[in-house]
Amino acid sequence: MQSLEVISLNIWQVLISLCNLLLLFLILKKFLFKPVKKVLKQRQDILDEQYSKAQGALSDATKAKQEWEEKISTADATADKIIDDATKTAKTASEKIIADAKSDAEGIVRHAKMNAELEKQKAADDIKREIVDVSYALSEQLLGREISKDDHKQLIDSFIENIGEANDGE
């Protein structure tokens, strides 16, 4: 019968243990369970708020996507029109530039021809003057007397005309 004494129950010890367990449960509930539950509720509220913001952002993004798809569909037609207008404008501008360039080139050529003609005339006049001066000095030495400039100029002019006619004949 020894085995029964080892197994014996003391009712007061069981009650004290149960009271300790109940007291421990109440203390844990008061100081641990309620604050943990409060923190969990705050986190759940934060998650719910973030979820609602995400849903709002998703609906805004969907709406913006639809608006952009509509704008893209009309943008192709607008782009084609802009390209056509730009092509026409560029073509007329290039034609105007070419016409202006041709006009400027013709003016430059005319001006150059006129300048060349003036230079040619000036060179011919300079050559005549040089010939007159040289022939005057030469004839003065040959004749040994002084000839008036008018007489000398007539002699030279007739000489130059004779040379010019002789060169034209060749």
C-alpha positions in Angstrom: 0.0 0.0 0.0 2.8 2.2 -0.2 2.0 3.1 -3.7 -1.1 4.9 -2.6 0.7 7.4 -0.4 2.8 8.5 -3.2 -0.2 9.2 -5.3 -2.2 10.9 -2.7 -3.7 14.2 -3.4 -3.7 17.1 -1.1 -6.8 19.1 -1.9 -5.4 22.3 -0.5 -2.3 22.2 -2.7 -4.5 21.6 -5.7 -6.7 24.6 -4.8 -3.6 26.8 -4.1 -2.1 25.7 -7.5 -5.4 26.5 -9.2 -5.6 29.9 -7.5 -2.0 30.6 -8.6 -2.8 29.6 -12.1 -5.9 31.8 -12.1 -4.0 34.7 -10.6 -1.2 34.2 -13.2 -3.8 34.1 -15.9 -5.4 37.3 -14.8 -2.1 39.1 -14.4 -1.0 37.9 -17.9 -4.4 39.0 -19.3 -4.2 42.4 -17.8 -0.6 43.2 -18.5 0.2 41.1 -21.6 -2.9 40.0 -23.5 -4.6 43.4 -23.7 -1.5 45.4 -24.9 -0.6 42.6 -27.4 -4.2 42.7 -28.7 -4.1 46.5 -28.9 -0.8 46.4 -30.9 -2.3 43.7 -33.2 -5.4 45.9 -33.7 -3.3 48.9 -34.6 -1.3 46.9 -37.1 -4.5 45.5 -38.6 -5.9 49.1 -38.9 -2.6 50.2 -40.6 -2.8 47.3 -43.0 -6.5 48.0 -43.8 -5.6 51.7 -44.5 -2.7 50.7 -46.7 -4.9 48.2 -48.5 -7.6 50.8 -49.1 -4.9 53.3 -50.4 -3.6 50.6 -52.7 -7.1 49.9 -54.0 -7.6 53.7 -54.7 -4.2 53.9 -56.4 -5.1 50.9 -58.5 -8.4 52.4 -59.6 -6.7 55.7 -60.4 -4.0 53.9 -62.4 -6.7 52.0 -64.3 -8.5 55.2 -65.1 -5.3 57.0 -66.2 -4.5 54.0 -68.4 -7.8 54.2 -70.1 -7.4 58.0 -70.6 -3.9 57.5 -72.1 -5.2 54.7 -74.4 -7.8 57.1 -75.7 -5.2 59.9 -76.1 -2.8 57.5 -77.9 -5.6 56.5 -80.3 -6.2 60.1 -81.3 -2.5 61.0 -81.2 -1.7 58.9 -84.3 -4.1 60.9 -86.4 -2.8 64.1 -85.0 0.8 63.0 -85.6 0.0 62.2 -89.2 -1.6 65.6 -89.7 1.4 67.4 -88.1 3.8 65.4 -90.3 1.9 66.3 -93.5 1.7 70.0 -92.5 5.4 70.0 -91.7 6.2 68.3 -95.0 4.2 70.9 -96.9 5.8 73.8 -95.0 9.3 72.4 -95.6 8.6 71.9 -99.3 7.3 75.5 -99.8 10.2 76.8 -97.7 12.7 74.9 -99.8 11.2 76.1 -103.0 11.4 79.7 -101.7 15.0 79.2 -100.7 15.9 77.8 -104.1 14.2 80.6 -105.9 15.9 83.2 -103.7 19.2 81.5 -104.2 18.7 81.5 -108.0 17.8 85.1 -107.9 20.8 86.0 -105.8 23.1 83.9 -108.1 21.8 85.7 -111.1 22.4 89.1 -109.4 25.9 88.0 -108.5 26.6 86.9 -112.0 25.3 90.1 -113.4 27.3 92.1 -111.0 30.4 90.1 -111.7 30.0 90.6 -115.5 29.4 94.3 -115.0 32.5 94.5 -112.8 34.5 92.5 -115.3 33.4 94.8 -118.1 34.4 97.8 -116.1 37.7 96.3 -115.2 38.3 95.5 -118.8 37.5 99.0 -119.9 39.6 100.4 -117.1 42.5 98.2 -118.2 42.1 99.2 -121.8 42.1 102.9 -120.8 45.2 102.3 -118.6 47.0 100.6 -121.5 46.1 103.4 -123.9 47.4 106.0 -121.4 50.6 104.1 -121.0 51.0 103.8 -124.7 50.4 107.5 -125.1 52.9 108.4 -122.5 55.6 106.0 -123.9 55.0 107.1 -127.5 55.0 110.7 -126.5 58.4 110.3 -124.9 59.6 108.2 -127.8 58.3 110.6 -130.5 59.7 113.6 -128.6 63.1 112.0 -128.7 62.8 110.9 -132.3 61.6 114.2 -133.5 63.8 116.2 -131.3 61.1 118.7 -130.6 58.1 118.9 -128.4 54.7 117.9 -129.8 51.6 119.2 -128.2 49.6 116.7 -126.2 46.6 117.0 -128.5 48.7 116.3 -131.6 50.4 113.4 -129.8 47.1 112.0 -128.6 45.6 112.1 -132.2 48.7 110.3 -133.5 48.5 107.6 -130.8 44.7 107.1 -131.2 45.0 106.6 -134.9 48.0 104.2 -134.3 46.0 102.2 -131.8 43.0 102.0 -134.0 45.2 100.7 -136.8 46.7 98.1 -134.6 43.2 97.1 -133.3 41.9 96.7 -136.9 45.0 94.7 -137.8 44.5 92.4 -134.9 40.8 92.0 -135.7 41.6 91.1 -139.2 43.9 88.3 -138.1 
